Amino acid sequence: MRFQDLFLDTLQTLWAHKLRTGLTMFGIAWGIVSITLMVGAGEGLAEGQKVQMDNLGKDIMIVFAGRTSLQAGGMRAGVPVRWLDTDHAAIAQEATACKYVIPELSHEQTPIRSAYNFASLLVSGSLPAFSEIRSIAIAEGRFYNDDDVQSGRRVVFLGSDARKQLFNERKAVGESIHIGDFPYTIVGVMQAKEQDSSYDGRDVSKVFVPVTALARDFPRAPPAPPHAINQLLVTPKSLDDHDQCKWQVRRALGRLHHFDPQDKEAVPIWDTVENGIKFQGMTNGMKYFLGAVGIVTLFLGGIGVMNVMLVAVRERTREIGVRKAVGATSRSILTQFFAETMIVVFLSGGAGLVVAYGMCAAVNSLPMPPFFLGLIPTWSTSILSFVLLGLIALGSAMYPASRAARIDPIEALRYEAGG
């Protein structure tokens, strides 16, 4: 039998049993839709969380000062530790696996006034690398630079919300504001960003100045040492250097402040790299689980196909007997039923992918929360679905097709005549 004749004969047979064929195709299509949507939802959640974590800072470790819990070098446990504004330079020489080690000094609830409004905001002082480490994009002007830090210039970079509070929609760059009693010149404005995690507040509501200017104008009050800072910001040269960088920072701080480097309570670290790896493992597990649910649905659809084809074999016993009686070979019967199954499975699989991608596009056109980027279908998932669909089709087609091919024509005709 020519392929064209086989194909047309198969379509006629399927059309003659429209309800049965339609229900079978729906089961297979729904399996494909389930896999695509479930894995797409997991991918959207993972990517959304990654964007949120990158908004805080990419591959960043925030190193806080704590209190010792282990005795070291004759020092008792329970001693508070303070980082100093010289620590970062000493650590950078020793921590060769780290890309950046910079200080951060904060002054909370600082009165700030412009010519138009008044606000009480957090002032953050650091080095120019702060903008890169903390993913701060520039909307207007510039961030403060090395010359500003070395000279202790009173220049300020405004968060997007801080700018709205102080200037509304007016021009801000080049204008002056008073931070406390000191005049500062605005050199830049931050681009707005979403941020659902922070250790001291949202960046859009802060003002950023050189650490040298902040330390001079707002010295630390006792019991903190006059040269103390709030925390250190550290990034590794690469993800492979993460653990080594972290240990080198602990070791250097232990040497500088005379505590055991193994004392984690002396050096609490908010490690976004480690947290990101853990979250990635969790989202991967969720995607695998959701994908497994879709695969089970696909297998159930395959079982449905097998059952439908077995019913078709029983209903068409006389037809098979007649065809074999007039010379049809077992191979042609096998090919006929196999072709029917493959057409049903692949038509329904293709329809399922079209529906799934259409649903993803429709959902993604709606407003999304910051931590979820929508349904993100992947080609790898689609290819995997089709491979699984082909294997399921092969398995579901072989048994009923081989059963039809083994029917004895005399027994088939006698069975129908008796029925």
Summary of the structure (lengths in Angstrom):
residues: 419
radius of gyration: 34.2
end to end distance: 30.0
largest distance: 107.0
contacts: 1421
relative contact order: 0.19
helix: 56%
strand: 17%
